[in-house]
Amino acid sequence: MKSKTPRKGRSRVAEGEDGTLTDRAYHELEEMIVTLQLSPGTVLSEQALAVRLKIGRTPIREALQRLARDGLVVIMPRRGIMVSEINLRLQLRLLEVRRELERLMASLAAERATPDERREFAEVAESMLAAAAKADDIAFMRLDQRFNILIATAARNEFARRSMGLMNALSRRFWYQHYQEVADLPLAAKLHAAVARAVSQKKAKAAATASDRLIDYIEDFARKTLDT
C-alpha cells in the first residue's frame, strides 16, 4: 500500500493565493488536517503552527476559529485546541444534506455560470481525470476543493454556499482517510467530471442527475469503510 504522505510541491502560499494571512493560514491548516498531516486527536499549539507555517500567531488563531466552525478542530476552554475525530455516522448524516444541496447547486450553477466559469468547469473536469490517471491524490484533492468552490460561486446562492462550506472539508478528510482501501479514484474523477461537464454545457437536469450519481458513489464508499 502506498504512503499517504502528501507529495512535495508548492504550497498554496507559495503559489501566491490571494487573500489575507488568515486566509493563507486557514488554507494551509485545512489541507494539513484534511490530508491527515495533522491527525485526529492531535493537540495543536498556536506557537508551533506559527513557526511551521511562518505566519504570525494572530492569523493562526483566527484560522483555527474558522476551522472550528468547519468542524475540523475542537476548541476546549482552558485545555487547548484538538483536531476533531472522524466519525462514520456523522458522515452519513452529512451526506443526507449534501445530496439535496449539491443537486440544487449543480442545477443552479448550470443555469447561472458565466462563460469564464463554464470554461473553468471544463478545465477542472479534464484535470481531475488526468490526476486520477496519474494516481495523484493530492492534486485530485486540490481540484476537488476548486470544484466545490466553483460550484458554490456559480450557483449564486449565498445560503447554499454557506451550508456547503461547513461540510466540504469534513467530507474530503473522510475520503482521504479511507480512499486507498475502498475508493476507486478513476471512478470518483469520472463522476465529478460528469457534473463539471454538465455545468459547462448549461445542462441543468444533467448536472442534477450527475450530482446524485456522485453522491450515490460517495455514500457507497462511506458504507464500505465499515469493512476496512
C-alpha positions as CSV (number, residue, x, y, z in Angstrom):
1,M,0.0,0.0,0.0
2,K,1.4,3.4,-0.9
3,S,2.0,6.1,1.7
4,K,-0.5,8.8,2.4
5,T,2.3,11.3,2.9
6,P,1.4,14.2,0.6
7,R,3.6,14.8,-2.4
8,K,6.0,17.7,-2.1
9,G,5.2,20.7,-4.2
10,R,4.4,24.4,-4.0
11,S,2.0,25.2,-1.2
12,R,-1.0,27.5,-1.6
13,V,1.0,30.3,0.0
14,A,3.9,29.7,-2.4
15,E,1.5,29.7,-5.3
16,G,0.5,33.2,-4.3
17,E,-3.1,32.6,-3.5
18,D,-4.8,35.9,-2.9
19,G,-6.1,36.8,0.5
20,T,-5.1,37.8,4.0
21,L,-2.6,36.0,6.2
22,T,-5.6,34.5,8.0
23,D,-6.9,33.1,4.7
24,R,-3.5,31.7,3.9
25,A,-3.2,30.1,7.4
26,Y,-6.7,28.7,7.1
27,H,-6.0,27.0,3.7
28,E,-2.6,25.6,4.8
29,L,-4.0,24.2,8.0
30,E,-7.2,22.9,6.3
31,E,-5.1,20.9,3.9
32,M,-2.9,19.6,6.6
33,I,-5.9,18.4,8.6
34,V,-7.8,17.0,5.5
35,T,-4.7,15.1,4.4
36,L,-4.0,13.8,7.9
37,Q,-0.7,15.5,8.3
38,L,-2.4,16.7,11.5
39,S,-4.2,13.6,12.5
40,P,-7.5,13.3,14.6
41,G,-6.8,13.8,18.2
42,T,-3.7,15.9,17.7
43,V,-3.5,18.8,20.2
44,L,-2.4,21.9,18.4
45,S,-0.1,24.7,19.5
46,E,-0.6,28.2,18.0
47,Q,3.1,28.9,18.5
48,A,4.3,25.7,16.9
49,L,1.9,26.2,13.9
50,A,3.1,29.8,13.6
51,V,6.7,28.6,13.4
52,R,5.8,25.8,11.0
53,L,3.9,28.0,8.6
54,K,6.0,31.1,9.1
55,I,2.8,33.1,9.8
56,G,2.1,35.1,12.9
57,R,0.1,33.8,15.9
58,T,-2.9,36.1,15.3
59,P,-3.7,34.8,11.8
60,I,-3.1,31.2,13.1
61,R,-5.6,31.8,16.0
62,E,-8.2,33.3,13.6
63,A,-7.7,30.4,11.1
64,L,-8.2,27.9,13.9
65,Q,-11.5,29.6,14.9
66,R,-12.7,29.2,11.2
67,L,-11.6,25.6,11.3
68,A,-13.6,25.1,14.5
69,R,-16.7,26.3,12.7
70,D,-16.0,23.8,9.9
71,G,-15.8,21.0,12.5
72,L,-12.2,20.2,11.8
73,V,-10.9,21.3,15.2
74,V,-12.4,21.4,18.6
75,I,-11.6,24.4,20.9
76,M,-11.6,23.2,24.5
77,P,-11.6,26.1,27.0
78,R,-8.5,26.0,29.3
79,R,-7.4,22.8,27.6
80,G,-6.3,23.8,24.1
81,I,-7.3,23.0,20.6
82,M,-7.6,19.5,19.2
83,V,-8.1,18.1,15.7
84,S,-11.6,16.6,15.6
85,E,-12.2,12.9,15.3
86,I,-13.6,11.2,12.1
87,N,-17.0,9.7,12.6
88,L,-18.8,7.5,10.1
89,R,-22.3,8.1,11.4
90,L,-21.7,11.8,11.2
91,Q,-20.6,11.4,7.6
92,L,-23.8,9.5,6.7
93,R,-25.9,12.2,8.2
94,L,-23.9,14.8,6.4
95,L,-24.5,13.1,3.1
96,E,-28.2,13.3,3.6
97,V,-27.9,17.0,3.5
98,R,-25.2,17.1,0.8
99,R,-27.4,15.2,-1.6
100,E,-30.1,17.8,-1.6
101,L,-27.8,20.8,-1.5
102,E,-25.4,19.6,-4.2
103,R,-28.2,18.6,-6.6
104,L,-29.6,22.1,-6.2
105,M,-26.3,23.9,-6.5
106,A,-25.3,21.8,-9.6
107,S,-28.5,22.7,-11.3
108,L,-28.2,26.4,-10.4
109,A,-24.6,26.5,-11.5
110,A,-25.6,25.1,-14.9
111,E,-28.1,27.9,-15.3
112,R,-26.1,30.8,-13.8
113,A,-22.4,30.2,-14.5
114,T,-20.6,32.8,-16.6
115,P,-18.8,31.9,-19.8
116,D,-15.5,32.1,-17.9
117,E,-16.8,29.8,-15.2
118,R,-18.1,27.3,-17.8
119,R,-14.6,27.2,-19.3
120,E,-13.1,26.6,-15.8
121,F,-15.6,23.8,-15.1
122,A,-14.5,22.1,-18.4
123,E,-10.8,22.5,-17.4
124,V,-11.5,21.1,-13.9
125,A,-13.1,18.0,-15.4
126,E,-10.1,17.3,-17.6
127,S,-7.7,18.0,-14.8
128,M,-9.5,15.6,-12.4
129,L,-9.4,12.8,-14.9
130,A,-5.7,13.5,-15.5
131,A,-4.9,13.5,-11.8
132,A,-6.7,10.2,-11.3
133,A,-4.9,8.6,-14.3
134,K,-1.6,9.5,-12.5
135,A,-2.9,8.4,-9.1
136,D,-2.1,11.9,-7.9
137,D,-4.2,12.0,-4.7
138,I,-3.1,15.4,-3.6
139,A,-3.7,17.0,-7.0
140,F,-7.2,15.4,-7.0
141,M,-8.0,16.7,-3.5
142,R,-7.0,20.2,-4.5
143,L,-9.1,20.0,-7.7
144,D,-12.0,18.7,-5.6
145,Q,-11.7,21.8,-3.4
146,R,-11.5,24.0,-6.5
147,F,-14.6,22.2,-7.9
148,N,-16.5,22.8,-4.7
149,I,-15.7,26.5,-4.6
150,L,-16.5,26.9,-8.3
151,I,-19.9,25.2,-7.8
152,A,-20.7,27.3,-4.8
153,T,-19.7,30.5,-6.7
154,A,-21.5,29.7,-9.9
155,A,-24.8,28.7,-8.1
156,R,-25.0,32.3,-6.8
157,N,-26.9,31.4,-3.7
158,E,-25.2,32.5,-0.6
159,F,-27.3,30.4,1.8
160,A,-26.4,27.1,-0.1
161,R,-22.8,28.2,-0.3
162,R,-22.5,28.8,3.5
163,S,-24.1,25.5,4.2
164,M,-21.8,23.5,1.9
165,G,-18.8,25.3,3.3
166,L,-19.5,23.7,6.6
167,M,-19.4,20.2,5.1
168,N,-16.8,20.1,2.3
169,A,-13.7,19.8,4.5
170,L,-15.1,17.1,6.7
171,S,-16.1,15.1,3.6
172,R,-12.7,15.4,2.0
173,R,-10.9,14.4,5.1
174,F,-13.1,11.3,5.5
175,W,-12.4,10.4,1.9
176,Y,-8.7,10.9,2.2
177,Q,-8.6,8.7,5.3
178,H,-10.1,5.7,3.5
179,Y,-9.7,6.1,-0.2
180,Q,-6.7,3.8,-0.5
181,E,-8.6,0.9,1.0
182,V,-12.1,1.3,-0.7
183,A,-12.1,4.2,-3.2
184,D,-12.0,4.0,-7.0
185,L,-10.1,7.2,-7.8
186,P,-10.7,7.0,-11.6
187,L,-14.4,6.4,-11.0
188,A,-14.6,9.3,-8.5
189,A,-12.9,11.5,-11.1
190,K,-15.3,10.4,-13.8
191,L,-18.3,11.2,-11.6
192,H,-17.0,14.6,-10.6
193,A,-16.1,15.3,-14.3
194,A,-19.7,14.5,-15.3
195,V,-21.1,17.2,-13.0
196,A,-18.5,19.7,-14.2
197,R,-19.1,19.0,-17.9
198,A,-22.9,19.2,-17.5
199,V,-22.5,22.6,-15.8
200,S,-20.1,23.8,-18.5
201,Q,-22.6,22.8,-21.2
202,K,-25.6,24.6,-19.5
203,K,-27.4,21.3,-18.9
204,A,-29.2,21.8,-15.6
205,K,-31.1,18.5,-15.5
206,A,-28.0,16.5,-16.5
207,A,-25.9,18.3,-13.8
208,A,-28.5,17.4,-11.1
209,T,-28.6,13.8,-12.2
210,A,-24.8,13.6,-12.3
211,S,-24.7,15.1,-8.8
212,D,-27.0,12.4,-7.5
213,R,-24.8,9.7,-9.1
214,L,-21.8,11.2,-7.4
215,I,-23.4,11.2,-4.0
216,D,-24.6,7.6,-4.6
217,Y,-20.9,6.7,-5.0
218,I,-19.7,8.7,-2.0
219,E,-22.4,7.1,0.2
220,D,-21.4,3.6,-1.0
221,F,-17.8,4.5,-0.3
222,A,-18.6,5.6,3.2
223,R,-20.5,2.4,4.0
224,K,-17.7,0.3,2.6
225,T,-15.3,1.7,5.2
226,L,-17.2,-0.4,7.8
227,D,-15.4,-3.4,6.3
228,T,-11.9,-1.9,6.5
